[in-house]
Amino acid sequence: MINTNIPLSPTSRQQSATNFFLQGFNCCQSVLLAFSDILKVDQETLKTIASGFGGGMGRLREVCGAFSGMVMMAGFISPAADPSIKEDRTKNYALVQQFAEKFKELNGGSIVCRELLGLAKNAAKESPVPSERTADYYKKRPCPIIIGNAAKIIAEYLANKQE
């Protein structure tokens, strides 16, 4: 599912994901798009599949969109398409758990959007309308760093796998 002949630089993938976010893409889209050149899926499909995962899944502030992008990448890296092949599913879940631990380590111990943003657990339900991407928005949000970290973790994993 992945073209492994393309060189992977964790720093460049990190910057690429951050740049996609700064262009207005959501967290999940930004992570996937940073790897679009190695995936056997076109960018429009990736943007579409990941479109509902921003804001912790539709601004519900649940699982972080950047982490959701990592989980999607785990599906490309270690596919488990046939439910009867338990070994494939086990490998996929192990990779997701490995990504989760590294993500938590780099991002304050959580994969939950509201926790990463420092929002109260019982905060009022948010409107589905996306926030305006202003300079103030970017000052208040750790999202560019978190998204970059997610892409870096994936790239480091893939680079180590190539060795």
N, C-alpha and C positions, 0 to 999 in steps of 0.2 A: 504493500500500500504506500510505501515511501521510496522515493528515489534516493538511495544512499550514496550515489556517486557525486553529489554536490557537496563541496566543503561547508562545514558548519563552524561559524565563529560565534561563541556564546555572546560576546560583546556586541557584534553586529545584529544578532537576532534580538537581543535585549533592546537595542536602539530602534530597530525596525518596529517592534511591537509598541514601544513608547510613541514613536512617530505616528503610527496608525491611530492610536488613541487621541493624540493631539490634533489629528485631522478630523475627529468627530466620531470615529467608530467606537462601539462599546467595548468593554473589557474583553469579552470572549472573542469577538470578531478580531480585535487587535492581536491577540495571541495566535489565533489560527492564521491570520493573514501574514504574520511574520514567517510562517513556514509554507506559504502557498506554493513556492517554487519547488519544494520537495514532495508535495502531496500530489496525488494523481486525481485532483479535484480542482475545478476552475474556481477563481476568486468569487464570482457571483454566487455560486452554490455555497461556498464557505460563509460568505456574508449572510446569506439567507438562513442557513442552518443555525448560525450563532446569534441571529438578530434578537431573539427573545431572552437571551441570557444576561443582558446588561442590567446593572443595578441590583445584582444579586437575584436574578431571574425576574425580569419584568418590574424592576424597582420594588420588589418585595423585601429586599435587603437580606436575603437568605444566603445560599452558597454563592461565594464570590464568582463573578463572571470570568475573571482571569483563571481561577482554579477550574471552572467548568471547561474552559478552553484547554487546559492541561488534560482533563479527563477525556475530552474528545481526541486530543493528540495521542493519548494512551491507546485509544481504539485503533488509530492508524499504525502505531508502532507495534502493538501487540494485539492484533485483532482476535476477537472471540465471536465470530459471526454465526457459528453453528452451535446452538445450545447443547447439543449432545456431546460436545468435546469439552469435558470438564477441565482438562489440562490447560486448554487455551483460556478459558474463563479464569482459572486460578492465576495464570501468568498475567492476565490483564488486570485483575484485581490487585495483585501484588505490586504491579507498576503504579496503579492509581494510589495505593497506600504509600509507596515510596515517594511519589510526587507530593502527596499530602504532607508527609513529614518534613520534607525539604522546604515546601512552601510555608508551612507554619514556622519553621526555624528562621526563615528570612523575613517573615511578615508579622511578627508579634504573636505567634501562637494560635492563629485561627485560620479557618477557611470560610468564615461567615462574614459577609459584606458588612452588616451593621456593626459587628465587633471591630472589623478592620477600620471602619470609619469613625469609631467611637460613639456610635448612636445608642441610645437607651434601648433595652430589650423591649420595653412596652411603648416605644415611640409610636406616634400616630401613623396610621396608614398613609403612605405617600401617594400622590397623584401619579397616574401612569405617564403624565407629560414629562419628557426628559428635561433635565436641568439645562439651562443655557450654558454653553461652554465659554465662559468669560475668564479673564485673568484672575478674578477673585475666586471663581470656581476651582481653578487649578491650584491656587494657593492653599485652599482649604482641604484638598483631597490628596491622599497618599496614592491614589490610583495609578498615576504614571510609573511610580517606583514599583508598585506591586505587580503591574502588568509586565514591566521589564524583568522583574525577578522571575516571573512565571516562564517567560520565553527563555531566559538564561538557563533555568533548571532543565528545560526540555533540550535545549541545544547542548548543554554539558552532557546529558545522558546520551544523546545521539552521537556526539563526538567520541565519547568513551566507548560506545558500541562499535564505532568504525575502526578503532585501533586494534 
